[in-house]
Amino acid sequence: MQLNGLLQRFPKHIKMFISAFVIVLSIGYITGLQFVRQTESIVPNGIEENYLGNEDKKDVKVMKFKKGNREMLTIIHTHILSMSFIFFLLGGLVSMTTLSNKWKAFLMIEPFVSIILTFGGIYLLWMGVSWLKYIVMLSGTLMTMVFIGSAGVVLFQLAKKN
């Protein structure tokens, strides 16, 4: 089956449907990033405080408490499942672009590595491996860059004429 460039060959109504999906998916992803920013989880110490709490520190703006076992399992479970679906669907669309196979492979596979590193790292950070906050920050940043790149490529190729 020839997938290369298939996005550009779809009828206009299918292109509009896929474009609407990618735009709404991107709005949802960006909303999630705003939540991360509000919880100050974009810096290593903020990541650590978000899951381990800060009640032992003085002069904090917002008191945070260590997350419980059930809460952590819920966070990890829901994020791994939902982000896997997000990147599976987006990766399927990337596979139909005209990018080189190396770029396609990177954009399609890397997010799954980042999902494991980010949310596995969050869990292990919660368990006490504090240096993983740096891995969580880097893998989360890379995952976001890949999302933006993939969504951008898909939308760009959908906008191209047949």
N, C-alpha and C positions, 0 to 999 in steps of 0.2 A: 504494500500500500504506500503510495506517495503522499507523505504529509507535508513535505517542504513547500512552503508558500501557499498552503491550502487556505489560510485565513483570507488572503487577498482574492481568492476565487469564489468565496461564498456570495450568495445573493445579498442585495442591500439590506433586506429585512433581517437576515441572520447576523450580518455585521452590526446592525443597530442593536439587536438583542444582546450580542456578546459585549458590545461597547457599554451598554447600560449595566450589565452585570459587573464588568471590571470597574466601572466608575463607582457603583454602589459598594462593591467590595473594598475599594480604596478608601472611600469615606469611612467605612467601618474600621478599617485598619488604622487610619489616621486618628479616629476617635479613641481607639485603644492606646495609641501613642500619647495622646493628650492626657489620658488617665495616668500613664506611667510618669509623665512629666509632672503632673500635679502631686503625685506621691513622692516626688524627688528621687525616683528610682533610675534616673539617667546618669547618676554618678555612683561610684563604688560604695561609698559610705551610706548613701541613700538607699541603695539596694539592700545592704546589710540591715539597716534600721527598719526597712519595710517588713522584713521577715523575722528579724530577731528582736525587734523593739528597741526603744531608747530610754526606758524608764530609769536606767541607772545614770543617765547623763543630766547635767544641769543646764539651764538656759536653753531649753528646746522650745520651738514655736508650737509644735504639735506633739503631744505625748503618743507614742506608739508602743504596743505591747507585742510580745512574741506570738506569732500565729500558732494555733493549736494543730494537733495531728490531723483531725478531720478537715480543717480548713485548708491545710497544706495539700492533702491528698485531693481535695476538690479542685483547688487551683491548678495543680499539676495535671490532673486527669482531664479537666475541661480544656485547658490550653493545648495540651498535646493532641487531643482528638480534633478540636476545631481547627487548629493551625495545620494539621496534617491534611484535612479536607481542603482548606484554602489553597495550600501549595500544590496539592494534587490537581485541583481544577485549573489553577493558573499555569502549572507546568504542562498540562495537556494542551493549553492554548499556545504556550511557548513552542511546543513541539511542532506546531503548524505554521511557524514563522519562517522567514528566509535566512535566519541567523545560521552561522556555521554550526556544525554538530558539536564542536568543543564548547561554544558558548551556550548552546541549548543544554548540553549535559550539565554544565556548571549551574545554570539558572534553574534547572529542574531538580538537581540532586542536593545542592548545597543547603537549601532551606531545611531539609530533613536532618542534616547534620547539626545545623544551628538550633533546631527545635530541641534535639536531645541535649546539646551542650547548654542551652539557655535554661530549660526547665529541669533537666537533671542537675545542672549546676545550682539552681535555686534550691532544690531539695537538699543537696549535699551541703550547701551554705547553711541552710536551716538546721542541718544535723551537726554543724560546728566546723566545717571546713571553710574558714573565712576567706582564704585567698581566692576561692572560686568566684567571688564577686567581680573580679576583673574579667574572668572568662565569660561570665553571664553578660557583662556590659559589652564586651567585644562581639560575642556571638549574636546578641540581640541587635546590635548595630548592623552587623553584616546581614542578618536576616531581613532587616528593614530596607537596607540598600538593595538587596536582591528583589524584594517585593516591588519597590519603586521601579527598578530597572525592568523587571518582567512586565509589570502593568504598563509601563511606558512603551515598551517594544510592541506589546500586543495592540495597544490603542493606536500607535503610529502605523502599524501594518494594516490594521483595519481601515484606517483613513485613506490608504493608498488605493488608487484605481486598479482595476483588474489588469 
